[in-house]
Amino acid sequence: MTRNQTKILALLASVLATLTLWAQSPQQDPPDPAMHVQHQVDHLTKALGLTAAQQQSATTIFTTAANSSRSIHDSLKDAHQKLETAIHNNDTATIDSLSTTIGNLTAQMVATEAKAHAAFFQTLTPDQQTKAQQMHHDAMGPMGGHMGMGMHHGPPSQ
């Protein structure tokens, strides 16, 4: 498996784990997307020394991604609720259908996140890109892990 395939699989596993944990605790409201983006940009500013222009670009990029993810998030939430009902009713055909739906929606969420990270990466200087890659590598650890670069967010709030 290539290094990029490994990174993509780790990213997908991270998003799936985040979505699963988030879906299991609906009584807790996720953080406000704008606040989350601000925390993310603050972390990246400290870690990478972002300029004011880069901070603005990062805020725009990650806010756009969060807004794009909102409808996907709503669809995922609905599909998870329907899946729970199908499980309780032992409705295997619906379980299969909803599992496919959840997989497709999760793939859309991963693509949205990955495209945002790619756009952000392009705003960085070569030195910042090197630091970001090292942060990603350190965050992944020997057994894989979370997304790295300080970008550990799940679906946006409603």
C-alpha positions in Angstrom: 0.0 0.0 0.0 1.4 3.4 -0.9 2.0 6.1 1.6 -0.9 8.2 0.2 -3.3 5.3 0.4 -2.2 4.7 4.0 -2.9 8.4 4.8 -6.3 8.3 3.1 -7.2 5.1 5.0 -6.1 6.7 8.3 -8.1 9.9 7.5 -11.2 7.8 6.6 -10.8 5.8 9.8 -10.5 9.0 11.8 -13.6 10.5 10.3 -15.5 7.2 10.7 -14.5 7.0 14.4 -15.5 10.7 15.0 -18.8 10.2 13.3 -19.5 7.0 15.2 -18.7 8.6 18.5 -20.7 11.7 17.6 -23.7 9.7 16.5 -23.7 7.7 19.8 -24.0 10.8 21.9 -26.8 12.9 20.4 -27.6 14.5 23.8 -24.4 16.5 23.6 -24.4 19.4 21.2 -21.2 19.6 19.1 -19.2 22.8 19.2 -20.4 25.8 17.2 -18.7 25.5 13.8 -17.4 29.1 13.8 -15.9 28.6 17.2 -14.3 25.3 16.1 -12.9 26.9 13.0 -11.4 29.7 15.1 -9.8 27.2 17.5 -8.4 25.3 14.6 -7.0 28.4 13.0 -5.6 29.6 16.3 -3.8 26.2 16.8 -2.5 26.2 13.3 -1.3 29.8 13.7 0.7 28.9 16.8 2.1 25.7 15.3 2.9 27.0 11.8 3.3 30.7 12.3 0.5 31.7 9.9 0.4 35.2 8.6 -2.7 37.3 8.9 -3.5 36.6 5.2 -3.0 32.9 5.8 -5.3 33.0 8.9 -8.0 34.7 6.8 -7.6 32.1 4.0 -7.7 29.2 6.5 -10.8 30.7 8.2 -12.5 31.0 4.8 -11.5 27.5 3.7 -12.5 25.7 6.9 -15.7 27.7 7.2 -16.7 26.8 3.7 -16.0 23.2 4.4 -18.0 23.2 7.6 -20.9 24.8 5.7 -20.7 22.2 2.9 -20.6 19.5 5.5 -23.7 20.7 7.3 -26.2 19.0 4.9 -24.1 15.9 4.8 -24.1 15.9 8.6 -27.9 16.2 8.7 -28.3 13.3 6.3 -25.9 11.2 8.3 -27.8 11.9 11.5 -31.1 11.0 9.9 -29.6 7.8 8.4 -28.1 6.8 11.8 -31.5 7.2 13.4 -33.2 5.2 10.7 -30.5 2.5 11.0 -31.2 2.3 14.8 -34.9 1.7 14.0 -34.0 -0.9 11.4 -31.8 -2.7 13.8 -34.5 -2.9 16.4 -36.9 -4.1 13.8 -34.4 -6.7 12.4 -35.0 -5.2 9.0 -31.9 -6.5 7.2 -32.8 -5.0 3.8 -33.1 -1.5 5.3 -29.9 -2.1 7.3 -28.0 -2.9 4.1 -29.5 0.1 2.3 -28.8 2.5 5.1 -25.3 1.1 5.6 -24.5 1.9 2.0 -26.0 5.4 2.4 -24.0 6.0 5.5 -20.8 4.9 3.7 -21.5 7.2 0.8 -22.2 10.1 3.1 -19.1 9.4 5.1 -17.1 9.4 1.9 -18.5 12.8 1.0 -17.6 14.1 4.4 -14.0 12.7 4.0 -13.7 14.3 0.5 -15.0 17.7 1.8 -12.5 17.6 4.7 -9.6 16.4 2.5 -10.3 19.1 -0.1 -10.3 21.8 2.6 -7.0 20.5 4.0 -5.5 20.4 0.5 -6.6 24.0 -0.2 -5.1 25.1 3.1 -1.9 23.3 2.5 -1.5 25.3 -0.8 -1.5 28.5 1.2 1.5 27.5 3.2 5.1 28.4 2.5 7.5 25.5 1.8 8.8 25.7 5.5 5.2 25.7 6.8 4.4 22.8 4.6 7.3 20.8 6.0 6.2 21.6 9.5 2.6 20.6 8.7 3.8 17.3 7.2 5.8 16.7 10.3 2.8 17.5 12.5 0.7 15.1 10.5 3.4 12.4 10.8 3.7 12.9 14.5 -0.1 12.9 15.0 -0.4 9.6 13.0 2.0 7.7 15.2 3.2 4.2 14.5 -0.3 2.7 14.4 -2.1 5.4 12.5 -4.3 7.9 14.2 -6.1 11.1 13.7 -6.0 13.6 11.0 -3.0 15.6 12.2 -2.2 19.2 11.5 -4.5 20.2 14.3 -7.6 19.4 12.2 -9.6 17.1 14.4 -13.2 18.0 13.9 -16.3 16.1 13.3 -19.5 17.1 11.7 -20.7 20.7 12.2 -23.5 21.6 14.5 -26.9 22.3 13.1 
